[in-house]
């Protein structure tokens, strides 16, 4: 219900996938604190509008007015939607700058992809990451784990756990990435490529990539993270939300 609304509204307003993903993050964080009666469809829709509106204000150059959102069947008044926005803000303690996997795409592509043109891969990785919102288990992993797994599965679908470990261990930030969790994300994304019918360019699917993979240090990093991140908005922060984001295993232990 929520995903369908977000997807349709994103297309209607031309929002980016980052905006849609961020709204779903807000939604998940909200219901983790406040329960919503599943039978109250109007309440879920009101929350959906508030989350998407707030995400648009964070990500889009021009966010639509609340009155422009497609909620005619409920006839919500603007002041009601504004109060829901405020409730979301207060519930999330005004911490709206959630780190998403999209923030890490260019970094991991710069580290793992030295031969292929990265520009052609970004849209595929973005599409794959957005597809993960349909998997509640994947959404529980750290954004950096989701992003790195998405990049690697797009570059090579045949990696073993050992291959994955070798690639991650050469990164200066490898201590922040759990190999086991990454491999779980990687295997699940292999399935998503098929179920979501995400097409990979033929060049990525060719056998040549496996030979590139076996060269070892060819894919190692040679530059610092600051040479990759060029503006404050896209700065990689291994800490705050990402480092404090519990994995499903950690949640079960709590």
C-alpha positions as CSV (number, residue, x, y, z in Angstrom):
1,X,0.0,0.0,0.0
2,X,2.7,2.5,1.1
3,X,5.1,1.4,-1.6
4,X,2.5,1.6,-4.4
5,X,1.6,5.2,-3.3
6,X,5.2,6.3,-3.1
7,X,6.0,4.8,-6.5
8,X,3.0,6.3,-8.3
9,X,3.5,9.7,-6.6
10,X,7.2,9.7,-7.4
11,X,6.4,9.3,-11.1
12,X,3.7,11.9,-10.9
13,X,6.0,14.6,-9.5
14,X,9.2,13.3,-11.1
15,X,10.9,12.7,-7.8
16,X,14.3,10.9,-7.8
17,X,14.6,7.4,-6.4
18,X,16.7,8.8,-3.5
19,X,13.6,10.8,-2.4
20,X,11.3,7.8,-2.6
21,X,13.9,5.6,-0.7
22,X,14.3,8.3,2.0
23,X,10.5,8.6,2.5
24,X,10.4,4.8,3.1
25,X,13.2,5.2,5.6
26,X,11.2,7.8,7.5
27,X,8.1,5.6,7.3
28,X,9.9,2.6,8.8
29,X,11.5,4.7,11.5
30,X,8.2,6.2,12.4
31,X,6.3,2.9,12.8
32,X,9.1,1.5,14.8
33,X,8.2,4.0,17.4
34,X,4.5,4.5,16.9
35,X,2.1,1.8,15.8
36,X,-0.6,2.4,13.2
37,X,-3.8,0.4,13.1
38,X,-3.6,-1.6,9.8
39,X,-7.4,-1.2,9.4
40,X,-7.1,2.6,9.4
41,X,-6.2,3.0,5.8
42,X,-6.6,6.8,6.0
43,X,-4.0,7.0,8.7
44,X,-1.4,5.1,6.7
45,X,-2.1,7.3,3.7
46,X,-1.7,10.4,5.8
47,X,1.6,9.2,7.1
48,X,2.7,8.2,3.6
49,X,2.0,11.8,2.4
50,X,3.9,13.3,5.3
51,X,6.9,11.1,4.8
52,X,7.1,11.6,1.1
53,X,6.6,15.4,1.5
54,X,9.4,15.6,4.0
55,X,11.7,13.6,1.9
56,X,11.0,15.8,-1.1
57,X,11.8,18.9,1.0
58,X,15.1,17.3,1.9
59,X,16.1,16.1,-1.6
60,X,14.2,17.9,-4.4
61,X,14.9,21.4,-5.6
62,X,11.2,22.2,-5.6
63,X,8.9,20.3,-3.3
64,X,5.1,20.3,-4.2
65,X,2.6,21.8,-1.8
66,X,0.8,19.3,0.5
67,X,-2.5,20.2,-1.3
68,X,-1.0,18.8,-4.6
69,X,-0.5,15.3,-3.3
70,X,-3.0,12.8,-4.7
71,X,-5.3,12.2,-1.7
72,X,-8.7,13.2,-3.1
73,X,-10.4,10.1,-1.9
74,X,-9.7,11.1,1.7
75,X,-10.2,14.9,1.3
76,X,-7.4,15.7,3.9
77,X,-7.2,19.4,4.8
78,X,-3.8,21.0,4.5
79,X,-3.6,21.7,8.2
80,X,-4.2,18.0,9.0
81,X,-1.4,17.0,6.7
82,X,0.9,19.7,8.2
83,X,0.2,18.3,11.7
84,X,1.1,14.9,10.5
85,X,4.4,16.2,9.1
86,X,5.1,17.8,12.5
87,X,4.3,14.5,14.3
88,X,6.7,12.7,12.0
89,X,9.4,15.3,12.7
90,X,8.9,15.1,16.5
91,X,8.8,11.3,16.4
92,X,12.1,11.2,14.5
93,X,13.5,13.9,16.8
94,X,14.0,16.1,13.7
95,X,16.8,13.8,12.6
96,X,15.9,13.8,8.9
97,X,19.3,13.5,7.3
98,X,19.3,9.8,7.2
99,X,22.2,8.2,5.4
100,X,21.0,6.0,2.5
101,X,22.9,3.5,0.3
102,X,22.9,6.1,-2.6
103,X,25.5,8.2,-0.7
104,X,28.0,5.3,-1.2
105,X,27.5,4.4,-4.8
106,X,30.2,6.6,-6.4
107,X,32.7,5.7,-3.7
108,X,32.3,1.9,-4.1
109,X,32.2,2.2,-7.9
110,X,35.5,4.1,-7.8
111,X,37.1,1.3,-5.8
112,X,35.7,-1.7,-7.5
113,X,35.4,-0.6,-11.1
114,X,38.6,0.4,-12.8
115,X,38.0,-0.9,-16.3
116,X,34.3,-0.3,-17.2
117,X,32.7,3.2,-17.6
118,X,31.1,3.9,-14.3
119,X,28.6,6.4,-15.7
120,X,26.7,3.5,-17.4
121,X,26.6,1.5,-14.1
122,X,25.2,4.1,-11.7
123,X,21.6,3.9,-13.0
124,X,21.6,0.1,-12.7
125,X,23.0,0.2,-9.2
126,X,20.4,2.8,-8.2
127,X,17.6,0.7,-9.6
128,X,18.8,-2.4,-7.7
129,X,19.1,-0.5,-4.4
130,X,15.6,0.9,-4.8
131,X,14.3,-2.6,-5.4
132,X,15.6,-3.6,-1.9
133,X,12.8,-1.5,-0.3
134,X,10.5,-4.4,-1.1
135,X,12.6,-6.7,1.2
136,X,12.1,-5.8,4.8
137,X,15.1,-7.9,5.8
138,X,17.5,-6.1,3.5
139,X,16.3,-2.7,4.8
140,X,17.6,-3.7,8.2
141,X,21.3,-3.8,7.0
142,X,23.6,-0.8,7.1
143,X,23.4,1.5,4.0
144,X,27.1,0.9,3.3
145,X,26.6,-2.9,3.2
146,X,23.6,-2.5,0.8
147,X,25.5,-0.1,-1.4
148,X,28.7,-2.2,-1.6
149,X,26.7,-5.4,-2.3
150,X,24.7,-3.7,-5.0
151,X,27.8,-2.4,-6.8
152,X,29.6,-5.8,-6.6
153,X,26.6,-7.8,-7.8
154,X,26.2,-5.5,-10.8
155,X,29.9,-5.8,-11.6
156,X,30.1,-9.6,-11.1
157,X,27.3,-12.0,-10.1
158,X,29.7,-14.9,-9.5
159,X,31.6,-13.8,-6.5
160,X,32.1,-16.2,-3.6
161,X,32.3,-15.2,0.0
162,X,36.1,-15.4,-0.2
163,X,36.1,-13.2,-3.3
164,X,34.0,-10.6,-1.5
165,X,36.3,-10.7,1.5
166,X,39.3,-10.1,-0.7
167,X,37.7,-7.1,-2.3
168,X,36.6,-5.5,0.9
169,X,39.7,-6.1,2.9
170,X,41.8,-3.9,0.6
171,X,39.7,-0.9,1.4
172,X,40.9,1.5,4.1
173,X,37.4,1.5,5.6
174,X,37.0,-2.3,5.6
175,X,36.7,-2.3,9.4
176,X,33.3,-0.8,9.1
177,X,32.0,-3.4,6.7
178,X,30.9,-6.8,8.0
179,X,31.7,-9.5,5.3
180,X,28.9,-11.9,6.5
181,X,26.2,-9.2,6.3
182,X,27.5,-8.0,3.0
183,X,27.4,-11.5,1.5
184,X,23.8,-11.9,2.7
185,X,22.9,-8.7,0.9
186,X,24.9,-9.8,-2.2
187,X,23.1,-13.1,-2.5
188,X,19.7,-11.5,-2.0
189,X,20.5,-8.9,-4.7
190,X,21.4,-11.7,-7.1
191,X,17.8,-12.9,-6.7
192,X,16.5,-9.3,-7.1
193,X,18.2,-8.9,-10.5
194,X,16.1,-11.7,-11.8
195,X,12.8,-11.1,-9.9
196,X,12.8,-7.3,-10.7
197,X,14.0,-8.0,-14.3
198,X,16.9,-5.6,-14.0
199,X,19.0,-5.8,-17.1
200,X,22.8,-5.8,-17.0
201,X,24.8,-4.5,-20.0
202,X,26.4,-7.4,-22.0
203,X,29.8,-6.1,-21.2
204,X,29.4,-6.7,-17.5
205,X,28.0,-10.1,-18.1
206,X,31.0,-11.2,-20.2
207,X,33.7,-13.7,-19.0
208,X,36.3,-11.0,-19.3
209,X,35.2,-9.5,-16.0
210,X,36.2,-12.7,-14.1
211,X,39.8,-12.3,-15.4
212,X,39.7,-8.7,-14.2
213,X,38.6,-9.9,-10.8
214,X,41.4,-12.4,-10.5
215,X,44.1,-9.8,-10.9
216,X,43.8,-9.0,-7.2
217,X,45.3,-5.7,-6.4
218,X,44.1,-4.3,-9.8
219,X,40.9,-3.3,-8.0
220,X,42.6,-2.0,-4.9
221,X,42.1,1.6,-3.8
222,X,44.9,4.1,-4.5
223,X,43.3,7.3,-3.4
224,X,41.8,8.6,-0.2
225,X,38.1,8.8,0.4
226,X,38.2,12.6,0.2
227,X,39.3,12.5,-3.4
228,X,36.0,10.7,-4.2
229,X,33.6,12.8,-2.3
230,X,33.4,16.3,-3.7
231,X,30.6,17.9,-1.8
232,X,29.2,18.0,1.7
233,X,25.8,16.6,0.7
234,X,27.3,13.4,-0.6
235,X,30.0,13.0,2.0
236,X,30.5,9.5,3.3
237,X,30.0,9.3,7.0
238,X,30.9,5.9,8.4
239,X,29.4,6.6,11.8
240,X,26.2,8.2,12.9
241,X,23.3,6.5,11.2
242,X,25.3,3.9,9.2
243,X,27.5,2.7,12.1
244,X,24.7,2.8,14.6
245,X,22.2,1.0,12.3
246,X,21.6,-2.4,13.8
247,X,21.8,-5.4,11.6
248,X,18.9,-8.0,11.7
249,X,21.2,-10.3,13.8
250,X,22.0,-7.5,16.3
251,X,18.3,-6.7,16.6
252,X,17.4,-10.3,17.4
253,X,20.0,-10.2,20.2
254,X,18.5,-7.1,21.8
